[in-house]
Amino acid sequence: MGILSVLDREHTVAPPGYSRWLIPPAALAVHLCIGQAYATSVYKTSMVKHFDTSQTAVGVVFSIAIVMLGLSAAVGGTWVERNGPRKAMFVAACFWAAGFLVGALGIGTGQLWLVYLGYGFIGGIGLGIGYISPVSTLIKWFPDRPGLATGLAIMGFGGGALVASPLSRQLLSLYDSGYDPDVSTSVAGGGALVGLFLTLGIVYFAIMMFGVFTIRVPAEGWVPDGFDPATVKQKTMVTTANVSAANAIKTPQFWLLWVVLFCNVTAGIGILEQASPMIQDFFRGDDGKSSVAVAAAAGFVGLLSIFNMAGRFGWSTTSDVIGRKPIYMMYLGVGIIAYFLLATVGPNSTVIFVLLAAVIISFYGGGFATVPAYLRDLFGTYQVGAIHGRLLTAWSAAGIAGPLIINGFLDREGKPGTLTAEAYRPALFTMVGVLAVGFVANLLIRAVADKYHESSETTVEASR
């Protein structure tokens, strides 16, 4: 227990002269690792063959992980605030790595339920705790630029797949000489999958430990050089008061923002869920053949990942200048236009289709990165991480709703990869309606009433 005491909050207070710019790399170390969740498609086909089961059965692993992300973030948010980022990041690393190790056991023994338990349930807890663990600390270190700070970290989650996808392919080829990392249809054996999971579990744990021992919380009363806290009062919709997590969920602002995030994420998943077959189906000729090759479709998916990552940093940083409410009006309002044009004009040009999809995905990523700063504006810094955790249940709900909406329409039309652009239009127009609901919810958000604010004595810990 003496060794573990180094994880306690009081042992993570930054000494005088500590650079706050060391905090984003610490957060990135965690988010880049857990962002691997977006790269599960790399080995999905191999898992299907190894377990001799369906795509749906293997896809459940990812669904469990995302649901557990939201639930663990909601349930553990207050614990994270109370114990500090170092202990939370350590716990996240243990769960995330253990998820891979248990998953490897499941693959090795041919027990799919162990993969559900490992990567899905245990790893999902690591996802949730890891996702929120550095957020409130970043906001406290960057009171002058909270959007930039959270954008830097959460960009890592969106970009994690860019690292994990090629890494996973190369590892599979290392452990299975018959696997070709350059061929999308190549399938790796069970032994290679076990090796992949074991390696990722160990490597990710080591990288996350860098974040654990680099993270610090600012000393009481610390402010950045040149920053005047009084300037916060001059900004519309930005409070200098604080609201507890328990009180936040009693406010209409929390639930309106829940709807906003749910709608933005649902619409983004609408593109991500069917990105590769969608672009091929949109440009399918009368002869039934697509003008877009499989390799080009894979490149399109990679491009979307780049825009997902760039949107998390670019749009979130922009929100520091124009404000959080206006940036969400853009995400949702321009998103409505983009989805409408995607359904009507998109089939006429591959370039237009790709640009519209890229814009939508950049808003999807930007929405994730901007929401912690939006919460800080509305509820203050006290327990903002816990509030953020509760809000992420919207992500879990959207992770279920988005695929259900898209697949529900497409299942009536046929099988993705054999459809035409017209088959997608009902689903795309439905997303227009989803975004419209979010747009209205964002318009209704106002400053939080004074009755929900905490006393200064209660929130003194927020400054530590």
HUNOR-V234885 format. One record per pair of residues at least 24 apart in sequence whose C-alpha atoms are under 10 Angstrom apart, sorted by the first residue. I is the first residue (numbers start at 0). J is the second residue. D is the distance in whole Angstrom. If there is no record, write none. Layout:
i->{I	I}
j->{J	J}
d->{D	D}
This chain:
i->{3	4	5	5	5	6	6	6	6	6	6	6	6	6	6	6	7	7	7	7	7	7	7	8	8	8	8	8	8	8	8	8	8	8	9	9	9	9	9	9	10	10	10	10	11	11	11	11	11	11	11	11	11	11	11	11	11	12	12	12	12	12	12	12	12	13	13	13	13	13	13	13	13	14	14	14	14	15	15	15	17	17	18	18	18	19	19	19	19	19	19	19	19	19	20	20	20	20	21	21	21	21	22	22	22	22	22	22	22	22	22	22	22	22	23	23	23	23	23	23	23	23	23	23	23	23	23	23	23	23	24	24	24	24	24	24	24	25	25	25	25	25	25	25	25	25	25	25	25	25	25	26	26	26	26	26	26	26	26	26	26	26	26	26	26	26	26	26	26	26	26	26	26	26	27	27	27	27	27	27	27	27	27	27	27	27	27	28	28	28	28	28	28	28	28	28	28	28	28	28	29	29	29	29	29	29	29	29	29	29	29	29	29	29	29	29	29	29	29	29	29	29	30	30	30	30	30	30	30	30	30	30	30	30	30	30	30	30	30	31	31	31	31	31	31	31	31	31	31	31	31	31	31	31	32	32	32	32	32	32	32	32	32	32	32	32	32	32	32	32	32	32	32	33	33	33	33	33	33	33	33	33	33	33	33	33	33	33	33	33	33	33	34	34	34	34	34	34	34	34	34	34	34	34	34	35	35	35	35	35	35	35	35	35	35	35	35	35	35	36	36	36	36	36	36	36	36	36	36	36	36	36	37	37	37	37	37	37	37	37	37	37	38	38	38	38	38	38	38	38	38	39	39	39	39	40	40	41	41	41	41	41	41	41	41	41	41	41	41	42	42	42	42	42	42	42	42	42	42	43	44	44	44	44	44	45	45	45	45	45	45	45	45	46	46	46	46	46	46	46	47	48	48	48	48	49	49	49	49	49	49	49	49	49	49	50	50	50	50	50	51	52	56	56	57	57	57	58	59	59	59	60	60	60	60	60	60	60	60	60	60	61	61	61	61	61	61	62	62	62	62	62	62	62	63	63	63	63	63	63	63	63	63	63	64	64	64	64	64	64	64	64	64	64	64	64	64	64	64	65	65	65	65	65	65	65	65	65	65	65	65	65	65	65	66	66	66	66	66	66	66	66	66	66	66	66	66	66	67	67	67	67	67	67	67	67	67	67	67	67	68	68	68	68	68	68	68	68	68	68	68	68	68	68	68	68	68	68	69	69	69	69	69	69	69	69	69	69	69	69	69	69	69	69	69	70	70	70	70	70	70	70	70	70	70	70	70	71	71	71	71	71	71	71	71	71	71	71	71	71	72	72	72	72	72	72	72	72	72	72	72	72	72	72	72	72	72	72	72	73	73	73	73	73	73	73	73	73	73	73	73	74	74	74	74	74	75	75	75	75	75	75	75	75	75	76	76	76	76	76	76	76	76	76	76	76	76	76	77	77	77	77	77	77	77	77	77	77	77	78	78	78	78	78	79	79	79	79	79	79	79	79	79	79	80	80	80	80	80	80	80	80	80	80	80	80	80	80	81	81	81	81	83	83	83	83	83	83	83	83	84	84	84	84	84	84	84	84	84	84	84	84	84	84	84	85	85	85	85	85	85	85	85	85	85	86	86	86	87	87	87	87	87	87	87	87	88	88	88	88	88	88	88	88	88	88	88	88	88	89	89	89	89	89	89	89	89	89	89	90	90	90	90	90	90	91	91	91	91	91	91	91	91	91	91	91	91	91	91	91	92	92	92	92	92	92	92	92	92	92	92	92	92	92	92	93	93	93	93	93	93	93	93	93	94	94	94	94	94	94	94	94	94	94	94	94	95	95	95	95	95	95	95	95	95	95	95	95	95	95	95	95	95	96	96	96	96	96	96	96	96	96	96	96	96	96	96	97	97	97	97	97	97	97	98	98	98	98	98	98	98	99	99	99	99	99	99	99	99	99	100	100	100	100	100	100	100	100	101	101	101	102	102	102	102	102	103	103	103	103	103	103	103	103	103	103	104	104	104	105	106	106	106	106	106	106	106	107	107	107	107	107	107	108	108	109	118	127	127	128	129	130	130	130	130	130	131	131	131	131	131	131	131	131	132	132	132	133	133	133	133	133	133	134	134	134	134	134	134	134	134	135	135	135	135	135	135	135	135	135	135	135	135	135	136	136	136	136	136	136	136	136	136	136	137	137	137	137	137	137	138	138	138	138	138	138	138	139	139	139	139	139	139	139	139	139	139	139	139	140	140	140	140	140	140	140	140	141	141	141	142	142	142	142	142	142	142	142	142	143	143	143	143	143	143	143	143	143	144	144	144	144	144	144	144	145	145	145	145	145	145	145	145	145	145	146	146	146	146	146	146	146	146	146	146	146	146	146	146	146	146	146	146	146	146	147	147	147	147	147	147	147	147	147	147	147	147	148	148	148	148	148	148	148	149	149	149	149	149	149	149	149	149	149	150	150	150	150	150	150	150	150	150	150	150	150	150	150	150	150	150	150	150	151	151	151	151	151	151	151	151	152	152	152	153	153	153	153	153	153	153	153	153	153	154	154	154	154	154	154	154	154	154	154	154	154	154	155	155	155	155	156	156	156	156	156	156	157	157	157	157	157	157	157	157	157	157	157	157	157	158	158	158	158	158	158	158	159	159	160	160	160	160	161	161	161	161	161	163	164	166	166	167	167	167	167	167	168	169	170	170	170	170	170	171	171	181	182	183	183	183	216	216	217	217	218	218	219	219	219	219	219	220	220	220	221	221	222	231	234	234	235	235	235	235	235	235	236	236	236	236	236	236	236	236	236	236	237	237	237	237	237	237	237	237	237	237	237	237	238	238	238	238	238	238	238	238	239	239	239	239	239	239	239	240	240	240	240	240	240	240	240	240	240	240	240	240	240	240	241	241	241	241	241	241	241	241	241	241	241	241	241	241	241	241	241	241	241	242	242	242	242	242	242	242	242	242	242	242	242	242	242	242	242	242	242	243	243	243	243	243	243	243	243	243	243	243	243	243	244	244	244	244	244	244	244	244	244	244	245	245	245	245	245	246	246	246	246	246	246	247	247	247	247	247	247	247	247	247	247	247	248	248	248	249	250	250	250	251	251	251	251	251	252	252	252	252	252	252	252	252	252	252	252	253	253	253	253	253	253	253	253	253	254	254	254	254	255	255	255	255	255	255	255	255	256	256	256	256	256	256	256	256	256	256	257	257	257	257	257	257	257	257	257	257	258	258	258	258	258	258	258	258	258	258	258	259	259	259	259	259	259	259	259	259	259	259	259	259	259	259	259	259	259	260	260	260	260	260	260	260	260	260	260	260	260	260	260	260	260	261	261	261	261	261	261	261	261	261	261	261	261	261	261	261	261	262	262	262	262	262	262	262	262	262	262	262	262	262	262	262	262	262	262	263	263	263	263	263	263	263	263	263	263	263	263	263	263	263	263	263	263	263	263	263	263	264	264	264	264	264	264	264	264	264	264	264	264	264	264	264	265	265	265	265	265	265	265	265	265	265	265	265	265	265	265	265	265	266	266	266	266	266	266	266	266	266	266	266	266	266	266	266	266	266	266	266	266	266	267	267	267	267	267	267	267	267	267	267	267	267	267	267	268	268	268	268	268	268	268	268	268	268	269	269	269	269	269	269	269	269	269	269	269	269	269	269	269	270	270	270	270	270	270	270	270	270	270	270	270	270	271	271	271	271	271	271	271	271	272	272	272	272	272	273	273	273	273	273	273	274	274	274	274	275	275	275	275	275	276	276	276	276	276	277	277	277	277	277	277	277	278	278	278	278	278	278	278	278	278	279	279	279	279	279	279	279	280	280	280	280	280	280	280	280	280	280	281	281	281	281	281	281	281	281	281	281	281	281	281	281	282	282	282	282	282	282	282	282	282	283	283	283	283	283	283	284	285	287	287	287	288	288	289	289	289	290	291	299	299	299	300	302	302	302	302	303	303	303	303	303	303	303	303	304	304	304	304	305	305	305	305	306	306	306	306	306	306	306	306	306	306	307	307	307	307	307	307	307	307	307	307	308	308	308	308	308	308	309	309	309	309	309	310	310	310	310	310	310	310	310	310	310	310	310	310	311	311	311	311	311	311	311	311	311	311	312	312	312	312	312	313	313	313	313	313	313	314	314	314	314	314	314	314	315	315	315	315	315	315	315	315	315	315	315	316	316	316	317	317	318	318	318	318	319	319	322	322	322	322	323	323	323	323	323	323	323	323	323	323	324	324	324	324	324	324	324	324	325	325	326	326	326	326	327	327	327	327	327	327	327	327	327	327	328	328	328	328	328	328	329	329	330	330	330	330	330	330	330	330	330	330	330	330	331	331	331	331	331	331	331	331	331	331	331	331	331	332	332	332	332	332	332	333	333	333	333	334	334	334	334	334	334	334	334	334	334	334	335	335	335	335	335	335	335	335	335	335	336	336	337	338	338	338	338	338	338	338	338	339	339	339	339	339	339	339	340	340	341	341	341	341	341	342	342	342	342	342	342	342	342	342	342	343	343	343	343	343	345	346	346	346	347	367	367	376	376	377	377	377	377	377	378	378	378	378	378	379	379	379	379	380	380	380	381	381	381	381	381	381	381	382	382	382	383	401	401	404	404	405	405}
j->{86	86	85	86	212	82	83	84	85	86	87	88	89	90	211	212	81	82	83	84	85	86	87	80	81	82	83	84	85	86	87	215	216	463	82	83	215	216	218	463	83	85	215	216	83	84	85	86	211	212	213	214	215	216	217	218	463	83	214	215	216	217	218	219	463	214	215	216	217	218	219	221	463	215	216	217	218	217	218	221	215	217	140	215	223	137	139	140	141	214	215	216	217	223	137	140	141	148	210	213	214	215	133	136	137	140	141	148	152	210	213	214	215	216	133	134	136	137	140	147	148	149	150	151	152	153	155	210	213	214	151	152	155	209	210	213	214	85	88	133	152	206	207	208	209	210	211	212	213	214	215	84	88	129	130	131	132	133	134	136	137	148	149	151	152	153	155	156	207	209	210	211	213	214	133	151	152	153	154	155	156	158	159	206	207	209	210	152	155	156	203	204	205	206	207	208	209	210	211	213	88	89	91	92	126	129	130	132	133	152	153	155	156	159	203	204	206	207	208	209	210	211	126	129	130	131	132	133	151	152	153	154	155	156	157	158	159	207	210	152	153	154	155	156	157	158	159	160	161	162	163	203	206	207	92	95	96	126	129	155	156	158	159	160	162	163	199	200	202	203	204	206	207	91	92	95	96	122	123	125	126	127	129	130	155	156	157	159	160	163	203	207	126	130	153	154	155	156	157	158	159	160	161	162	163	126	155	156	157	158	159	160	161	162	163	164	167	199	203	61	64	65	118	119	122	123	126	156	157	159	160	163	61	156	157	158	159	160	161	163	164	304	159	160	161	162	163	164	165	166	167	160	163	164	167	160	164	160	163	164	165	166	167	168	171	180	183	184	186	164	167	168	171	183	185	186	187	192	195	186	183	184	185	186	187	184	185	186	187	188	189	191	192	106	111	186	187	188	189	192	186	186	187	188	189	106	107	109	111	186	187	188	189	190	192	106	109	110	111	189	109	111	111	115	111	114	115	115	114	115	119	111	112	114	115	116	117	118	119	120	123	115	118	119	120	123	398	115	119	120	123	395	398	399	115	116	118	119	120	121	122	123	395	398	98	115	116	117	118	119	120	121	122	123	124	125	126	127	395	119	120	122	123	124	126	127	391	392	394	395	396	397	398	399	119	120	123	124	127	391	392	393	394	395	396	397	398	399	119	120	121	122	123	124	125	126	127	128	392	395	119	120	121	122	123	124	125	126	127	128	129	130	131	388	391	392	394	395	123	124	126	127	128	130	387	388	389	390	391	392	393	394	395	396	398	123	124	127	128	388	389	390	391	392	393	394	395	120	123	124	125	126	127	128	129	131	388	389	391	392	123	124	125	126	127	128	129	130	131	132	384	385	386	387	388	389	390	391	392	127	128	131	384	385	386	387	388	389	390	391	392	127	128	385	388	389	124	127	128	131	132	384	385	388	389	127	128	131	132	244	382	383	384	385	386	387	388	389	243	244	245	382	383	384	385	386	387	388	389	128	132	382	384	385	128	129	131	132	133	135	382	384	385	388	131	132	133	134	135	136	381	382	383	384	385	386	460	461	382	385	460	461	132	133	135	136	214	215	216	463	128	129	131	132	133	134	135	136	137	210	211	214	215	216	384	132	133	208	210	211	212	213	214	215	216	132	211	212	125	128	129	130	131	132	133	211	125	128	129	130	131	132	133	207	208	210	211	212	214	125	128	129	132	204	207	208	210	211	212	124	125	128	129	132	211	121	122	123	124	125	126	127	128	129	130	131	132	204	207	211	122	124	125	126	128	129	200	203	204	205	206	207	208	210	211	121	122	124	125	200	203	204	207	208	118	120	121	122	123	124	125	126	128	129	200	204	119	120	121	122	123	124	125	126	127	128	129	199	200	201	203	204	207	121	122	125	196	197	198	199	200	201	202	203	204	205	207	121	122	125	197	200	201	204	122	123	124	125	196	197	200	193	195	196	197	198	199	200	201	203	193	194	196	197	198	199	200	201	196	197	200	192	193	196	197	200	189	190	192	193	194	195	196	197	198	200	193	196	197	193	189	190	191	192	193	194	196	189	190	191	192	193	194	189	193	189	196	388	391	388	207	156	384	387	388	391	371	383	384	385	386	387	388	391	384	385	388	210	211	214	215	216	384	368	371	372	383	384	385	387	388	216	371	372	375	380	381	382	383	384	385	386	387	461	214	215	216	217	380	383	384	461	462	463	214	215	216	217	371	372	371	372	375	379	380	383	384	216	217	221	222	223	375	380	381	383	461	462	463	215	216	217	218	221	222	223	462	222	223	226	222	223	226	227	228	231	372	375	380	222	223	225	226	227	228	230	231	319	315	316	317	318	319	320	372	315	316	318	319	369	371	372	373	375	376	311	312	313	314	315	316	317	318	319	320	322	323	365	368	369	370	371	372	373	375	311	312	313	314	315	316	317	318	319	368	369	372	312	315	316	368	369	371	372	311	312	315	316	367	368	369	370	371	372	308	309	310	311	312	313	314	315	316	317	364	365	366	367	368	369	370	371	372	308	309	311	312	313	315	316	368	311	312	368	308	311	312	315	364	365	367	368	369	371	305	307	308	309	310	311	312	313	315	364	365	367	368	308	309	311	312	307	308	311	364	367	368	304	305	306	307	308	309	310	311	312	364	365	367	368	304	305	306	307	308	309	311	304	308	301	304	305	308	301	302	304	305	308	199	301	195	199	192	195	196	198	199	195	195	194	195	196	198	199	195	196	294	294	293	294	297	462	463	462	463	462	463	459	460	461	462	463	459	462	463	462	463	462	376	322	376	322	323	324	376	445	446	322	323	324	373	376	377	444	445	446	447	322	323	372	373	374	375	376	377	378	379	446	447	375	376	377	378	379	380	446	447	375	376	377	378	379	380	452	375	376	377	378	379	380	381	447	449	451	452	453	454	455	458	375	376	377	378	379	380	381	382	383	447	449	451	452	453	454	455	457	458	461	375	377	378	379	380	381	382	383	386	447	448	449	450	451	452	453	454	458	378	379	380	381	382	383	385	386	451	452	453	457	458	378	381	382	383	384	385	386	387	388	389	382	385	386	389	451	378	386	450	451	452	453	374	377	378	382	383	385	386	389	447	451	452	386	389	390	451	447	448	451	443	444	445	447	448	374	377	378	440	441	443	444	445	446	447	448	374	377	378	386	387	389	390	444	447	390	393	440	444	437	439	440	441	442	443	444	445	370	373	374	390	393	437	440	441	443	444	370	389	390	391	392	393	394	437	440	441	390	393	397	433	434	436	437	438	439	440	441	327	328	330	331	366	370	393	433	434	435	436	437	438	439	440	441	442	444	327	331	363	366	367	370	390	391	392	393	394	397	434	437	440	441	366	390	391	392	393	394	395	396	397	398	400	401	433	434	436	437	331	363	393	394	396	397	400	401	430	431	432	433	434	435	436	437	438	440	327	330	331	334	359	360	362	363	364	365	366	367	393	394	397	430	433	434	435	436	437	438	360	362	363	364	366	367	393	394	395	396	397	398	400	401	434	363	393	394	395	396	397	398	399	400	401	402	403	404	405	430	433	434	331	334	335	338	359	360	362	363	397	400	401	402	404	405	427	429	430	431	432	433	434	307	334	356	359	360	361	362	363	364	366	397	398	401	430	359	360	363	397	398	399	400	401	402	405	359	360	397	398	400	401	402	403	404	405	406	426	427	429	430	300	303	338	356	357	359	360	363	401	402	405	427	430	300	303	304	356	360	363	401	402	398	401	402	405	406	300	402	405	406	415	416	299	300	303	356	299	300	301	415	416	414	415	416	417	418	415	416	417	418	419	420	423	345	346	349	352	353	356	416	419	420	349	415	416	417	418	419	420	346	415	416	417	418	419	420	421	422	423	342	345	346	347	348	349	352	416	418	419	420	421	422	423	345	346	347	348	349	352	418	419	420	346	416	417	418	419	420	419	419	417	418	419	416	417	416	417	419	349	349	353	356	357	357	353	356	357	360	353	354	356	357	358	359	360	361	357	360	361	364	357	360	361	364	356	357	358	359	360	361	362	363	364	365	357	358	359	360	361	362	363	364	365	367	360	361	363	364	365	368	360	361	362	364	365	357	358	359	360	361	362	363	364	365	366	367	368	369	360	361	362	363	364	365	366	367	368	369	361	364	365	368	369	361	362	364	365	368	369	361	362	364	365	366	368	369	362	364	365	366	367	368	369	370	371	372	373	365	368	369	365	369	365	369	372	373	369	372	369	372	373	376	366	369	370	371	372	373	374	376	377	441	369	370	373	376	441	442	444	445	441	442	362	365	366	369	362	365	366	369	370	373	437	438	441	442	437	438	439	440	441	442	362	438	358	359	360	361	362	363	364	365	366	434	437	438	359	362	363	366	431	433	434	435	436	437	438	439	441	431	434	435	437	438	439	358	359	362	434	358	359	360	361	362	363	430	431	434	435	438	359	427	428	430	431	432	433	434	435	438	431	434	431	424	427	428	429	430	431	432	434	424	427	428	429	430	431	432	427	428	420	423	424	427	428	420	421	422	423	424	425	426	427	428	431	420	421	424	427	428	420	419	420	421	420	391	394	446	447	444	445	446	447	448	446	447	451	452	453	452	453	458	461	458	461	462	453	457	458	459	460	461	462	458	460	461	461	426	430	429	430	429	430}
d->{9	9	9	9	9	9	8	9	6	5	9	9	8	10	8	8	10	7	7	9	7	6	10	10	8	6	5	8	7	8	10	9	8	9	9	9	10	9	10	9	10	9	9	9	8	9	7	10	10	9	9	7	5	6	9	9	10	10	9	6	5	6	6	9	7	9	5	6	5	6	10	10	10	9	10	8	8	9	8	9	9	9	10	10	10	9	10	6	8	10	9	9	8	9	10	9	9	9	10	7	8	9	8	8	7	8	10	9	9	8	7	6	7	9	9	10	10	7	10	10	7	8	9	6	6	10	10	9	10	9	8	8	10	9	7	8	9	10	10	8	9	10	8	9	7	4	7	8	6	6	9	10	9	9	9	10	8	6	8	9	8	10	9	8	5	8	8	10	9	10	6	9	9	8	9	7	5	7	8	5	8	10	9	10	9	10	8	9	8	10	9	10	10	6	5	8	7	5	9	10	7	10	9	8	9	6	8	9	9	9	10	8	8	10	8	9	7	5	8	9	6	8	9	7	7	10	10	9	10	7	7	8	5	5	8	9	7	9	10	9	9	8	5	5	8	7	4	8	9	8	9	9	9	9	9	9	10	9	9	8	8	10	6	9	9	8	9	10	9	6	8	8	7	9	9	7	10	9	9	8	6	9	7	8	9	7	10	7	9	10	8	9	8	9	9	9	7	4	6	7	4	6	9	9	8	10	10	8	9	9	5	5	9	8	6	8	10	9	10	7	8	9	9	10	10	9	8	9	10	8	7	9	9	9	8	9	7	5	9	9	9	9	8	5	8	9	6	5	9	10	8	9	9	8	9	10	9	10	9	6	9	10	7	7	10	10	8	10	10	9	8	8	9	10	10	8	8	8	10	9	9	8	8	7	9	9	8	5	5	7	8	10	8	8	9	9	8	9	8	8	10	8	9	8	9	8	10	8	10	9	9	7	6	10	9	8	6	8	7	9	10	9	9	10	8	9	9	10	10	8	8	9	9	7	5	9	9	7	5	8	10	9	8	6	10	9	10	10	7	10	9	9	7	8	7	9	9	5	6	10	9	7	9	10	10	8	9	9	7	4	6	8	7	4	8	9	8	9	9	8	9	10	6	9	8	8	10	10	8	6	9	10	7	9	9	9	7	9	9	10	8	10	8	5	8	10	8	8	8	6	8	8	5	6	9	8	7	10	9	8	9	9	10	9	5	6	8	5	4	8	9	8	10	9	8	8	9	7	9	9	9	6	9	10	10	7	7	8	5	4	8	7	5	9	10	9	8	7	10	8	8	10	8	6	10	10	8	10	8	5	8	8	5	6	10	10	8	9	9	9	10	8	9	8	5	6	9	8	7	9	9	8	9	8	4	6	9	7	8	8	9	10	10	7	8	8	4	4	7	7	7	10	9	8	7	7	9	8	7	9	10	10	7	7	9	9	8	7	8	9	8	9	6	4	7	8	5	7	9	7	9	7	9	7	5	8	10	8	9	10	10	10	10	8	8	10	8	6	9	10	9	7	7	10	10	8	10	10	8	9	9	6	8	6	6	10	10	9	8	9	9	10	8	9	9	8	10	9	8	10	10	9	9	5	6	9	9	7	10	10	8	7	8	8	10	8	8	9	8	5	7	8	6	8	9	9	8	10	9	7	7	10	9	6	9	9	9	7	6	9	9	6	8	8	8	8	6	9	9	10	10	9	10	9	8	7	9	6	9	9	7	8	8	10	10	10	9	9	7	4	7	8	5	5	9	10	8	9	9	10	9	10	6	9	9	7	9	8	6	9	9	6	7	10	9	9	9	10	7	9	10	7	9	10	9	9	6	6	8	6	5	8	9	9	10	9	10	10	7	4	7	7	5	7	10	10	9	10	7	10	8	8	10	9	7	8	9	9	10	8	4	7	9	7	6	9	10	7	7	9	10	7	9	9	4	8	9	8	9	10	8	9	9	5	6	9	7	5	9	10	9	10	7	6	9	9	6	9	9	9	10	10	8	7	9	10	10	9	7	5	8	8	5	6	10	9	7	9	9	9	7	8	10	7	6	10	9	7	7	10	8	6	10	10	10	9	9	8	9	8	9	8	10	10	9	10	9	10	6	8	10	7	6	9	7	9	9	9	10	8	10	10	8	10	7	9	8	6	10	8	10	10	8	9	9	7	8	8	6	5	9	10	9	9	9	8	6	8	9	9	8	10	10	9	10	10	9	10	10	10	8	7	8	10	7	9	9	8	7	9	9	10	10	7	10	10	8	7	9	9	8	6	10	9	8	8	10	9	8	10	8	8	8	10	8	9	10	9	9	9	8	10	7	9	8	9	8	8	10	8	10	9	6	9	9	9	8	9	7	9	8	6	9	8	9	9	8	9	8	5	5	8	6	6	9	9	9	10	7	6	9	8	6	8	10	9	7	8	9	6	4	8	8	7	9	9	9	9	9	8	9	10	10	9	9	8	8	9	9	6	7	9	7	7	9	9	9	5	4	7	8	5	7	10	9	8	10	9	5	7	10	9	9	10	10	8	6	9	9	9	8	9	8	8	8	7	8	10	9	9	7	6	9	10	10	8	5	7	8	5	6	9	10	8	9	9	7	7	10	9	9	10	8	9	9	10	10	7	8	9	6	5	8	9	7	10	7	10	9	10	7	7	9	8	5	8	9	9	9	9	8	10	10	8	10	7	8	9	9	10	10	9	9	7	9	10	8	9	10	8	6	10	8	9	6	10	10	9	9	8	9	9	7	8	6	7	5	9	8	9	5	5	10	6	8	8	8	10	9	8	9	8	10	10	9	10	9	8	9	8	9	6	7	9	7	6	9	9	9	10	9	9	8	4	6	9	8	8	10	8	6	6	7	6	10	8	8	9	8	9	9	6	9	10	10	9	9	7	6	9	9	10	9	10	6	7	9	8	9	9	10	8	5	4	6	6	8	9	10	10	8	5	6	8	8	9	7	9	10	8	5	6	8	7	8	8	9	9	10	9	10	6	5	6	9	9	8	9	9	6	6	8	9	8	8	8	7	9	9	9	8	6	7	9	6	5	9	9	8	9	9	8	10	10	10	10	10	6	8	9	10	9	7	10	9	10	7	10	9	7	9	8	8	9	8	7	8	8	9	8	9	8	10	9	8	9	9	9	8	6	7	8	7	10	8	9	9	9	10	9	8	9	9	8	10	9	10	8	9	5	7	9	7	7	10	8	9	9	8	9	9	7	7	10	8	10	9	6	8	8	6	9	9	9	10	9	7	10	10	10	8	6	9	10	7	8	8	10	10	8	9	10	9	10	8	10	8	4	7	9	6	6	10	10	9	10	9	7	8	8	8	8	10	6	7	9	10	8	10	10	10	9	9	9	5	6	9	7	5	9	9	9	9	9	10	8	8	10	9	9	10	7	10	9	8	10	9	6	6	8	7	5	9	10	9	8	7	9	9	10	8	6	9	10	7	9	10	9	9	9	8	6	10	10	7	9	9	9	6	9	8	8	8	7	10	9	6	8	10	8	10	9	9	8	10	9	5	7	9	7	5	8	10	9	10	8	8	9	9	9	9	9	8	9	10	8	9	10	7	10	10	10	9	9	6	8	10	7	7	9	9	9	6	6	9	8	5	8	10	9	10	8	9	10	9	8	8	7	10	9	6	7	9	10	10	10	10	9	6	7	9	8	6	9	8	8	10	8	10	9	10	7	9	8	8	10	9	10	9	9	10	8	8	9	9	8	10	10	9	10	8	6	8	9	10	9	8	9	8	9	8	6	9	9	7	6	10	9	9	10	6	5	8	9	7	7	10	8	9	8	8	10	9	8	8	8	10	9	10	9	10	9	7	9	9	9	9	9	7	6	6	5	5	6	9	9	9	10	8	6	9	9	9	9	10	8	6	4	8	9	8	10	6	8	8	8	10	10	7	7	9	9	8	8	6	8	9	10	8	9	9	10	9	9	9	10	10	9	7	10	9	10	9	10	8	10	9	10	8	6	9	9	6	8	9	8	9	9	9	9	9	10	9	6	8	9	6	5	9	9	8	10	8	9	9	5	5	8	7	5	8	10	9	7	10	6	8	10	10	7	10	8	8	10	9	10	8	4	6	8	5	5	8	9	8	10	10	7	8	8	5	4	7	7	5	8	10	8	7	7	9	9	10	10	7	9	10	8	8	9	5	8	8	8	10	9	6	8	9	6	5	9	10	8	10	9	9	8	10	9	10	7	9	9	9	9	10	10	9	9	10	7	8	10	7	6	9	8	10	10	10	10	8	10	7	8	8	10	9	9	9	9	9	9	9	9	7	9	9	10	9	8	7	9	9	6	9	10	7	8	8	9	9	8	10	9	5	8	10	8	7	9	10	9	9	8	10	9	9	9	6	7	9	7	5	9	9	9	7	7	9	6	10	9	9	9	10	8	6	9	10	8	9	9	8	7	9	10	9	10	9	8	5	8	9	6	7	9	8	10	9	10	6	7	9	7	6	10	9	9	7	7	10	9	7	10	10	10	10	10	9	8	9	8	8	10	7	5	9	9	6	7	10	9	9	8	10	10	9	9	6	9	10	9	9	9	10	9	8	6	6	10	9	7	9	8	10	9	10	10	9	9	6	8	9	9	6	9	8	5	8	9	10	7	9	10	9	8	9	9	9}
